[in-house]
Amino acid sequence: MTTATDREQRKAKVIEVLNKARAMELYAITQYMNQHYGLDSMDYGELAANVKLIAIDEMRHAEMFAERIKELGGEPTTDPEGAIIKGQEVRIVFPFDADLEDDTIDAYNQFLLVCRECGDSVSMKLFETIIDEEQAHFNYFDNVGGHIRTLGDTYLSKIAGTSASTGPSTKGFLLNKGG
């Protein structure tokens, strides 16, 4: 038989990993928005627009984590994990972001296991859902990074001068694409 103290300790562990995940999302939001501004200034509008939409997905994730933390009686963190890197060159942005997403997927899989061990299937399912979305972000960043690496200036010249407008929708990258 579990005691209230055991349950509270398990809940505290889940809140801890949810807050770590939220801090990671807050970092990604700020990093991606900074990159969005930089790419837009470099006149790579289409790339800027997609990075902005991915940042909006990350905002949704951060709020999903916050809501779950509150449901469990915790206090959502407002502190991002890590310092923002400004002024990244276009050739650096996409491999950097692919690595960030890959690290996030790995961490969230570990956090999911903590939720499973603590008997919290709701938080576990939340991580499963968000991992799927982070995988889509990784695939996009890795794909664009591969095009830049393989095709270089030819690829970038096709994107230069494209619109940075995300249109009237602020659904994010995945919801905007119908995912």
N, C-alpha and C positions, 0 to 999 in steps of 0.2 A: 504494500500500500504506500502510495506517495503522500508525502506531507506537504503542507502549504509552503514550507521553507524550500523543499526540493523543487516544487513548481516555480516558485519565485526565482530561484537560482537559474533554472532553465530559461525562464522568460528573460532574465537579465542577460544571459548569453546571446539570445536571439536579438534582443534590442541592441546589443553591442555590435553584432555583425550587420544589422540593418543600418546602424549609424555609420559604420565604416563604409558601407556601400553608398549611403547618401553623400558622405564626404567625397567619395570618388566621383559621383555624379556632379556634384557642385564644382569640382575641379574641371571636369570635362566640359561642362556648360561654359565656364569662363574661358577655358583654353580654345574651344571651338568658336566662340563668338569673337575672340581676339583674332583668330585665323580668318574668320569670315570678313572682318573689317580689312585685314591685310590683303586677302585675295581680291576683294572688291577694289581696293586702292591700286592693285597691280593690274586691274582690268580683266581679271579672270572671273567674270560674273557668274557663269554657270557653276563653277566650282564653289564660289563664295555662297551662292544660293543653297547648294546642297549641304554645305558645312553648317549653314545657319539652320536648315531644317533638321539636321542631325542634333544640333544643340537643343532644339525644341523638343526632340524625342527625349534627350537627356533630362530636360526640365520635367517632363512628364514622369520619368523614372524617379527623379528625386522626390517628387510629390507623392508618388505611390509608396516609396519607402517611408516618407514622413507620416503618411496616413496610417500605415501599419504600425509604426513606432507608437503613434498616439493611441491606437487601438489596444496596444499592449501596456499602456500606462507610462510610456517613456517620453523623453523630450528629444525631438529631432534636432540634430546638429545643424548649425548654420555655417560651420567652418569647412572650406574646401580642403582637400588633401593635396598639399604640394603648392609650389609657386608656379605661376603662369610664365610660359616662355613666349616672349614677344618678338616680333620682327622676323619670323621664320620665312625662309626662302621657299618658293612654291615646290621645289624639288624635295624639300625636307618635310613639308607638312603631312603628306599622305603616308609615307612610311612611319613617321612619328605617330600619327593617329592610328594606323593599323596596329602598331605595337601597343599603344594605349588600350585599344579595344581588346587585343589578345590577352593582355595582362588582366583586364577587367573580367573577361570570360573565365579565366583561370581562378581568380579570386572569388567570383560569384559561385562557381562550382564548389569551392571549399566552404563558402558561407551556407550554401544549400545543404551540405552535409551536416553542418552544425545545427541547422534547423531540423533536419531529420533526426539527429541524435537527441535533440531536445523535445521531440514529439510535436513540432509545430508545422503541420502540413500546409497551413494557409501561407505562411512565410516561404515555405519550400516551393510552393506553386508560383508565388510571386517571383522568386529568383528564376524559376524555369522559364517563365514568360519573358522576363527581361533579358535573360541569357540569349534567347532566340533573337531578340531585337538587336542586342549587341553583336551577335554573329552577322546579321545583315549589315550593320555599320562596318564591321571588320571587312566583310567582303567588298563593300564599296571602296573603302580607303585602300585596300590592298589592290583592287582592280585599277583604280586611278593611278596609284603609285607604280604599278607595273607598266601602264601605258606611258607614263612619264619616263620611266627608266628605259623602256624599249624604244619608244618613238621620239622622246625628247622634244626638241623645239617644234617638230612637225605636229605633234599632238597639242602642245601648248598654243601654237599659232592658230589652230582651229577653234580654240576656246577663247582666245583673246578677243575682247570686245563684245562678248555675249552678255546678255542681261543678267543682273544680279537680283532681279525682282523675284520674290517668291509668290507673287500674286496676292490675291485677297486672303488666301488660306494660310493659317499658321498651325496646321495640324501636325507638322513635323515631317521628316523624311519618309518614315514608314507609312503613316496614315495618308500622306499626300500621294504615295505610290500605290495605294490601295491595299497595303499590308496590314 
